[in-house]
Amino acid sequence: MKQYLGVIVMLIGAILLVYSYLSDQVEHANTFLTIGLVLVIGGYLGHIFLGKKVKA
């Protein structure tokens, strides 16, 4: 389960990006987009590093 933690974080970030696209919240759009981007990139890097750690 630990090796899929990065994928779960990426999915949370993607859901946040879709939410910011579908909602009409103009005031907080940059906040949602920034947090979503950070979660997707962090999940991607976490998936790589945790995958290497689990195999070693």
PAZAPA-4460 file (N, C-alpha, C; in steps of 0.05 Angstrom, whole numbers, plus 32768, in hexadecimal, padded with zeros to 4 digits):
% residues 56
    n_x    n_y    n_z   ca_x   ca_y   ca_z    c_x    c_y    c_z   seq   type   mol
   8011   7FE8   8000   8000   8000   8000   8011   8019   8000     1      M     A
   8029   8017   800C   803A   802F   800E   8044   8038   7FF3     2      K     A
   8047   8025   7FE0   8051   802D   7FC6   803C   803D   7FB6     3      Q     A
   8023   803B   7FBD   800E   8049   7FAF   8007   8064   7FBB     4      Y     A
   8015   806C   7FCF   8010   8085   7FDC   8013   809D   7FC9     5      L     A
   8027   809C   7FB8   802C   80B1   7FA5   8015   80B3   7F91     6      G     A
   800A   809D   7F88   7FF4   809D   7F75   7FDB   80A8   7F82     7      V     A
   7FD6   80A2   7F9C   7FBF   80AD   7FAA   7FC1   80CB   7FAC     8      I     A
   7FD9   80D5   7FB2   7FDE   80F2   7FB4   7FD9   80FF   7F99     9      V     A
   7FE2   80F2   7F84   7FDE   80FD   7F69   7FC0   80FE   7F62    10      M     A
   7FB1   80EA   7F6A   7F95   80EA   7F65   7F86   8100   7F74    11      L     A
   7F8E   8104   7F8D   7F83   811A   7F9D   7F88   8135   7F8F    12      I     A
   7FA1   8139   7F85   7FA7   8151   7F77   7F97   8155   7F5D    13      G     A
   7F94   813E   7F4F   7F84   8140   7F36   7F67   8146   7F3C    14      A     A
   7F5C   813A   7F51   7F40   8140   7F59   7F3D   815E   7F60    15      I     A
   7F51   8168   7F6E   7F51   8185   7F75   7F52   8196   7F5C    16      L     A
   7F62   818F   7F48   7F63   819E   7F2F   7F49   819D   7F20    17      L     A
   7F3C   8186   7F20   7F22   8183   7F12   7F0D   8194   7F21    18      V     A
   7F0E   8193   7F3C   7EFB   81A3   7F4C   7EFF   81C1   7F46    19      Y     A
   7F18   81CA   7F44   7F1C   81E6   7F3E   7F13   81EE   7F22    20      S     A
   7F14   81DA   7F0F   7F0A   81DF   7EF4   7EEC   81E1   7EF3    21      Y     A
   7EDF   81CF   7F02   7EC1   81CE   7F00   7EB4   81E2   7F12    22      L     A
   7EC0   81EC   7F27   7EB4   8200   7F37   7EB9   821C   7F2C    23      S     A
   7EA9   822E   7F33   7EAC   8249   7F29   7EB7   825C   7F3F    24      D     A
   7ECA   8252   7F4E   7ED6   8262   7F63   7EEE   8271   7F58    25      Q     A
   7EEA   8289   7F51   7EFF   8299   7F45   7F13   82A3   7F5A    26      V     A
   7F09   82A8   7F72   7F19   82B4   7F86   7F30   82A1   7F8F    27      E     A
   7F2A   8287   7F91   7F3D   8274   7F9C   7F48   8261   7F86    28      H     A
   7F46   8269   7F6D   7F4E   8256   7F58   7F6C   8251   7F58    29      A     A
   7F7C   8266   7F5C   7F99   8262   7F5C   7FA2   8251   7F74    30      N     A
   7F94   8253   7F8A   7F9B   8242   7FA1   7F96   8225   7F9B    31      T     A
   7F7E   821F   7F90   7F78   8203   7F89   7F8B   81F8   7F74    32      F     A
   7F91   8208   7F60   7FA3   81FF   7F4B   7FBF   81FA   7F55    33      L     A
   7FC9   820B   7F67   7FE4   8208   7F72   7FE5   81EF   7F84    34      T     A
   7FD2   81EC   7F95   7FD2   81D4   7FA7   7FCF   81BB   7F96    35      I     A
   7FBE   81BB   7F82   7FBB   81A3   7F71   7FD5   819D   7F62    36      G     A
   7FE3   81B1   7F58   7FFC   81AD   7F4A   8011   81A2   7F5C    37      L     A
   8013   81AD   7F74   8026   81A3   7F88   8020   8186   7F8F    38      V     A
   8007   817F   7F93   8000   8163   7F99   8006   8150   7F83    39      L     A
   8001   8158   7F6A   8007   8147   7F53   8025   8142   7F50    40      V     A
   8034   8157   7F52   8051   8155   7F4F   805D   8145   7F67    41      I     A
   8053   814B   7F7F   805D   813D   7F97   8056   811F   7F96    42      G     A
   803E   8119   7F8D   8036   80FD   7F8A   8046   80EF   7F75    43      G     A
   804C   80FC   7F5F   805C   80F0   7F4A   8078   80EA   7F54    44      Y     A
   8084   80FD   7F62   809F   80F8   7F6C   809F   80E4   7F83    45      L     A
   808A   80E5   7F94   8087   80D1   7FA9   8084   80B5   7F9E    46      G     A
   8075   80B2   7F89   8071   8098   7F7C   808B   808D   7F72    47      H     A
   809B   809E   7F66   80B6   8095   7F5C   80C7   808C   7F73    48      I     A
   80CA   809E   7F87   80DD   8098   7F9D   80D3   8081   7FAF    49      F     A
   80B9   807F   7FB4   80AF   8069   7FC4   80B0   804F   7FB5    50      L     A
   80AD   8050   7F9A   80B0   8038   7F8A   80CC   802D   7F8A    51      G     A
   80E0   803E   7F8A   80FB   8036   7F8B   8102   802B   7FA7    52      K     A
   80F7   8037   7FBC   80FC   802F   7FD7   80F0   8014   7FDD    53      K     A
   80D9   800E   7FD3   80CB   7FF5   7FD8   80DA   7FDE   7FCA    54      V     A
   80E4   7FE3   7FB1   80F2   7FCE   7FA2   810D   7FC8   7FAE    55      K     A
   811A   7FDB   7FBB   8135   7FD7   7FC5   8135   7FC8   7FDF    56      A     A
***
